[in-house]
């Protein structure tokens, strides 16, 4: 048996932590450090590690857990209470970047070489990457500024949650079409793909109902052992992810997300989420983010790719500000509030990387475009807190009452902080 994977894991965990600490000193997310670590130790720089099948498998498990956790932190009932304003903002914040990314990809002729999936799918996929929103950076900045409970802060949080769901739907459609195309024969028509997606959603709902019935009976018999609930929840997640890919041609992360969504309102969900946060932080997330950097075998930026990078970064910034700002304006927010909401939705973070990696596995994005995507993710992540401080500067707006979604997010954050404090004391 080859034990080199142990050294590979050790190097990945050590390097991602070290680079994460460096980026944190510059008040940047540790995700950025993990990305840089993967590039540095990978084939593009030092060549200490290559992306093996084992690392790819752990990486895939990592992204499944990440999306499962995102789903558990979302509640459909709470989304209904967030009002149509959040939905309209999120919808505009998905459609405008989708079209903007498609336009840039079309202009650069992405996919027209005939390699991988069809050109139009590859071009739309660039747009799908830009639809992503990672609100964690925004939340931290708003907390620091004391603006979490403003009208704009509430709108950002509500819209970001809905944005995740709309983005998942867009990703599901594109990857389902690409999966049919990559199997060698004729690709399924859009109607067959949509039918498969609908079939999976129906299956997921039925599976969730059955799970809750069985779990509730089990919970009544044994209310104290929460560890069993964590294990069975993970089993449910893995089964739904497998069924999505194997039987419906839907992305496994969609199955994981829906599994988390189904469990979001269950008792003790905070306990379960913290357990997955622990394993994700210790192993799965570092391997996933490092694997994105390991995917880069070379870093060659010709003039065309440099201009593409500039274009994709500008489009990523402008389309979120315009799209979400326009949606906010339609919902009777002031001009300043609309700008604040648009800026708050800029950061792509880990969500865009998850989408990009999934597309790479299906031939929806060429390796050479990973560098522009990583630059876009890093830039939007870095610039969001800076711009937020600018657009909120000098505002003494009285805070409004927190929406149910904000209360739930704050409660979850407080719970995590308490768990971390207890761990430090031990």
VOMAR-397443 format. One record per residue (C-alpha): z, y, x; residue number from 1; residue in one letter. Coordinates in steps of 0.1 Angstrom, whole numbers, plus 2048, in hexadecimal, padded with zeros to 3 digits. Each point is the difference from the previous one (the first is absolute). Example, Ala and Ser with C-alpha at 12.3 -4.5 7.8 and 13.67 -1.06 7.14 Angstrom:
<pts>
zz|yy|xx|nr|rest
84E|7D3|87B|1|a
7F9|822|80E|2|s
</pts>
This chain:
<pts>
zz|yy|xx|nr|rest
800|800|800|1|x
7F7|823|80D|2|x
81E|817|800|3|x
7ED|81F|80A|4|x
805|80E|7DD|5|x
825|805|808|6|x
7F7|818|81C|7|x
7E6|811|7EA|8|x
81A|806|7E5|9|x
81A|80C|81A|10|x
7E7|819|80E|11|x
7F5|80D|7DE|12|x
824|805|7F4|13|x
80B|810|820|14|x
7E2|817|804|15|x
7FF|80B|7DB|16|x
825|808|802|17|x
7FD|814|820|18|x
7E1|814|7F4|19|x
811|804|7DF|20|x
81E|810|811|21|x
7E9|817|813|22|x
7EE|80C|7E1|23|x
821|804|7EE|24|x
80B|819|81A|25|x
7E2|815|7F7|26|x
80A|7FC|7DB|27|x
7E3|7E9|7F9|28|x
802|7E0|7EC|29|x
806|7E0|814|30|x
7E1|7F2|7F0|31|x
7EC|816|817|32|x
812|7F2|81E|33|x
7F9|7DC|7F4|34|x
7DB|809|7FD|35|x
7FF|80F|823|36|x
813|7E2|80E|37|x
7E5|7E8|7F2|38|x
7E4|814|810|39|x
812|802|821|40|x
80A|7DB|804|41|x
7DF|7F4|7F0|42|x
7DD|7F9|80E|43|x
7F6|825|7FE|44|x
81A|80B|81B|45|x
816|7E8|814|46|x
7F4|7E0|7F1|47|x
822|7EF|800|48|x
7FB|7F1|7DD|49|x
7E3|7F5|7EC|50|x
7FF|7FD|7DA|51|x
805|7DB|7FB|52|x
7FF|7EC|7E0|53|x
826|7FE|800|54|x
803|826|803|55|x
7E6|804|7E4|56|x
814|7E9|7EA|57|x
821|812|806|58|x
7EE|821|7FB|59|x
7F3|7F4|7DE|60|x
822|7F5|7F6|61|x
80D|822|80B|62|x
7E8|813|7EA|63|x
808|7E9|7E2|64|x
825|808|804|65|x
7F9|825|803|66|x
7EC|801|7E0|67|x
81A|7E9|7EF|68|x
81B|819|809|69|x
7EB|81D|7F3|70|x
7FC|7EE|7DF|71|x
825|7FA|7FD|72|x
807|825|806|73|x
7E9|809|7E3|74|x
809|7FD|7DB|75|x
7E6|800|7E5|76|x
819|80D|7E6|77|x
809|81D|816|78|x
7DB|807|807|79|x
7FB|804|7DA|80|x
81B|81A|7FF|81|x
7F1|814|81D|82|x
7E8|80F|7E7|83|x
7DA|805|800|84|x
803|81C|81A|85|x
807|7E6|81C|86|x
7E5|7EA|7F4|87|x
7E6|81C|800|88|x
80A|80C|822|89|x
7FE|7DD|80E|90|x
7DF|7F9|7EF|91|x
7F0|81F|80F|92|x
811|7F8|821|93|x
7EE|7DE|801|94|x
7DE|80A|7F2|95|x
7FA|81F|817|96|x
808|7EE|821|97|x
7ED|7E1|7F4|98|x
7E0|815|7FB|99|x
807|815|820|100|x
804|7E1|816|101|x
7E1|7F0|7F0|102|x
7EC|820|808|103|x
80A|801|824|104|x
7F9|7DB|805|105|x
7DE|804|7EF|106|x
7F8|81E|816|107|x
807|7EB|820|108|x
7ED|7E2|7F2|109|x
81D|7E8|802|110|x
7F6|7DD|7F7|111|x
7DB|806|802|112|x
7FC|7EA|81E|113|x
801|7E1|7E9|114|x
820|7F2|810|115|x
81E|7F6|7EA|116|x
802|809|7DC|117|x
7E5|815|7EE|118|x
7FD|824|80B|119|x
80B|80F|7DF|120|x
820|7EA|801|121|x
808|80B|823|122|x
7FA|824|7F8|123|x
816|7FF|7E1|124|x
81B|7EE|814|125|x
803|81E|817|126|x
808|813|7E0|127|x
819|7E6|7F5|128|x
813|804|821|129|x
803|826|7FA|130|x
80E|7FA|7DD|131|x
821|7F3|80F|132|x
81F|815|800|133|x
820|7F9|814|134|x
81B|815|7F1|135|x
81D|7F6|817|136|x
7F9|81D|818|137|x
7FE|818|7E4|138|x
821|7F4|7F1|139|x
812|805|821|140|x
7F2|823|804|141|x
808|80A|7DD|142|x
824|7F3|804|143|x
803|815|820|144|x
7F3|81F|7EF|145|x
815|7F9|7E1|146|x
7E1|800|7E9|147|x
802|7DC|7F3|148|x
80A|80B|7DE|149|x
7E7|81C|7FB|150|x
7E4|7FD|7E7|151|x
7E8|7FA|81D|152|x
817|7E6|80F|153|x
802|7ED|7E0|154|x
7DB|801|7FB|155|x
7F9|7F3|823|156|x
817|7E2|7FD|157|x
7F3|7F6|7DD|158|x
7DB|805|80A|159|x
805|7EC|821|160|x
80D|7E2|7ED|161|x
7E2|800|7E8|162|x
7E9|807|81D|163|x
80B|7DE|80F|164|x
7F6|7EE|7E1|165|x
7DF|811|7FC|166|x
7F8|7FA|825|167|x
808|7DB|7FC|168|x
7E8|7FE|7E3|169|x
7E4|811|815|170|x
808|7E9|81D|171|x
7FF|7E1|7EA|172|x
7DE|809|7F2|173|x
7F0|807|822|174|x
810|7E1|811|175|x
7F7|7E9|7E3|176|x
7DB|80B|802|177|x
801|7FC|826|178|x
810|7DD|7FD|179|x
7E4|7F5|7EA|180|x
7E7|80E|818|181|x
80F|7F0|81F|182|x
7FF|7DC|7F2|183|x
7DC|7FD|80A|184|x
7EF|7FE|7DE|185|x
7F8|819|7E6|186|x
81D|819|7FA|187|x
810|801|7DE|188|x
7F5|81B|7E9|189|x
818|81D|7F9|190|x
808|7F2|7DE|191|x
809|7DE|80D|192|x
816|810|81B|193|x
811|816|7E5|194|x
805|7E1|7EB|195|x
811|7EE|81D|196|x
816|81E|806|197|x
80A|802|7DB|198|x
806|7DA|801|199|x
817|804|81D|200|x
814|81C|7F0|201|x
804|7EB|7E1|202|x
80B|7E3|815|203|x
819|816|813|204|x
80F|80D|7E0|205|x
805|7DC|7F3|206|x
80E|7F5|821|207|x
819|81D|800|208|x
80B|7F8|7DD|209|x
805|7DC|809|210|x
813|809|81F|211|x
817|817|7EE|212|x
808|7E6|7E5|213|x
808|7E6|81A|214|x
813|818|817|215|x
816|80E|7E3|216|x
80B|7DD|7F7|217|x
808|7F9|824|218|x
812|821|804|219|x
817|7F9|7E3|220|x
80B|7DF|811|221|x
806|810|822|222|x
805|825|800|223|x
810|802|823|224|x
7E6|7F1|817|225|x
7E6|81C|805|226|x
7F0|7EF|81E|227|x
7EF|7E7|7EA|228|x
7F1|81C|7EC|229|x
7F2|80F|821|230|x
7F0|7DE|80A|231|x
7F1|7F9|7DD|232|x
7F3|824|7FF|233|x
7EE|7FB|821|234|x
7F2|7DE|7F4|235|x
7F3|812|7E1|236|x
7F0|81B|816|237|x
7EF|7E6|817|238|x
7F2|7EB|7E3|239|x
7F2|81F|7EE|240|x
7F0|80C|821|241|x
7F1|7DD|805|242|x
7F3|7FD|7DD|243|x
7F0|823|802|244|x
7EB|7F8|81E|245|x
7F9|7DB|7FA|246|x
7F8|7FF|7DB|247|x
7F6|823|7F6|248|x
7F1|810|81F|249|x
81A|81C|7FE|250|x
811|80E|81F|251|x
821|7ED|808|252|x
812|822|804|253|x
7F7|807|7DB|254|x
812|7E0|7F7|255|x
81E|80A|815|256|x
801|823|7F1|257|x
7FF|7F2|7DD|258|x
81B|7E7|808|259|x
816|81C|80C|260|x
7F7|815|7E1|261|x
80A|7E3|7EA|262|x
823|7FE|811|263|x
806|826|802|264|x
815|801|7E1|265|x
814|7E1|806|266|x
825|800|807|267|x
80A|802|825|268|x
7DE|80C|80B|269|x
810|818|819|270|x
811|7E3|811|271|x
7DF|7ED|802|272|x
7ED|81E|80D|273|x
819|806|81C|274|x
7FC|7DC|80B|275|x
7DB|803|802|276|x
803|822|812|277|x
815|7EF|81B|278|x
7E7|7E4|808|279|x
7E4|819|7FE|280|x
811|818|818|281|x
80A|7E4|818|282|x
7DF|7ED|803|283|x
7E4|803|7E6|284|x
7F9|826|800|285|x
7FF|804|826|286|x
7E8|7E3|803|287|x
7EA|80D|7E4|288|x
7FD|824|80E|289|x
7FC|7F3|824|290|x
7E5|7E9|7F4|291|x
7EB|81D|7F3|292|x
801|80E|824|293|x
7F8|7DE|80E|294|x
7E1|7FF|7EA|295|x
7F1|81A|817|296|x
7EF|7ED|81C|297|x
7F0|820|80F|298|x
804|825|7FA|299|x
7DD|810|804|300|x
7FB|821|7EE|301|x
7DC|80C|801|302|x
7F7|823|7F2|303|x
7F7|7F1|7DE|304|x
822|7EE|7FD|305|x
813|81F|80B|306|x
7EF|815|7E5|307|x
807|7E5|7E7|308|x
825|801|80A|309|x
800|826|7FB|310|x
7EF|7FC|7DF|311|x
816|7E5|7F3|312|x
820|813|80A|313|x
7F4|820|7EF|314|x
7F6|7ED|7E0|315|x
821|7ED|800|316|x
812|822|800|317|x
7EA|813|7E8|318|x
7FA|7E6|7E6|319|x
825|7F9|7FA|320|x
809|825|7FE|321|x
7E2|807|7E9|322|x
803|7E1|7EB|323|x
826|800|7FA|324|x
801|826|7FF|325|x
7E5|800|7E5|326|x
812|7E6|7EC|327|x
820|814|802|328|x
7EE|820|7F6|329|x
7F2|7EE|7E1|330|x
824|7F7|7F7|331|x
80B|824|800|332|x
811|801|822|333|x
7FE|822|812|334|x
7E8|805|81D|335|x
81B|7FE|81A|336|x
80F|7E0|7F0|337|x
7DD|7F1|7FF|338|x
7FB|806|825|339|x
823|7F1|807|340|x
7F7|7E1|7ED|341|x
7DE|7FC|811|342|x
810|804|823|343|x
81C|7E7|7F7|344|x
7E6|7E5|7F9|345|x
7ED|804|821|346|x
812|7E6|815|347|x
7EE|7DE|801|348|x
818|7ED|816|349|x
804|7DB|7FE|350|x
7EE|7FD|7DF|351|x
7DE|80A|80F|352|x
805|7E7|81D|353|x
807|7E4|7E8|354|x
7E1|808|7ED|355|x
7EB|803|81F|356|x
80C|7DF|80F|357|x
7F8|7EE|7DF|358|x
7DD|80F|801|359|x
7FB|7F5|824|360|x
808|7DC|7F7|361|x
7E4|801|7E6|362|x
7E6|812|815|363|x
804|821|7ED|364|x
806|815|81F|365|x
7F3|7FC|824|366|x
819|7FE|81C|367|x
7F3|821|810|368|x
80B|813|7E1|369|x
824|7F6|805|370|x
805|81B|81A|371|x
7F6|81C|7E8|372|x
816|7F0|7E4|373|x
81E|7FE|817|374|x
7FB|824|80B|375|x
7FD|80B|7DC|376|x
820|7ED|7F7|377|x
814|80E|81D|378|x
7F3|824|7FA|379|x
807|800|7DB|380|x
823|7F1|806|381|x
808|81B|81A|382|x
7F1|81E|7EE|383|x
810|7F9|7DE|384|x
824|80B|808|385|x
7F3|81E|813|386|x
7EA|80C|7E3|387|x
81C|7F8|7E7|388|x
818|817|812|389|x
7E5|81B|7FF|390|x
7F8|7FE|7DB|391|x
825|7FE|7F6|392|x
80A|81C|817|393|x
812|81D|7EF|394|x
803|7EE|7DF|395|x
821|802|7EE|396|x
7F6|7ED|7E1|397|x
81D|7F3|7EC|398|x
7FF|7DA|800|399|x
7F7|7EE|7E0|400|x
812|7E2|7F2|401|x
7F5|7E0|812|402|x
7E7|7EA|7EE|403|x
809|7DB|7FB|404|x
7E9|7F7|81D|405|x
811|818|818|406|x
823|7F4|7F6|407|x
7F5|7DC|806|408|x
7F1|809|823|409|x
81F|813|80A|410|x
816|7E4|7F4|411|x
7ED|7E7|814|412|x
801|816|81F|413|x
826|805|7FC|414|x
804|7DA|7FD|415|x
7EC|7FA|820|416|x
815|81A|813|417|x
820|7EF|7F5|418|x
7F4|7DE|80B|419|x
7F5|80F|822|420|x
822|811|804|421|x
812|7DF|7F9|422|x
7E9|7EE|819|423|x
808|81A|81B|424|x
826|7FC|7FA|425|x
7FD|7DA|804|426|x
</pts>
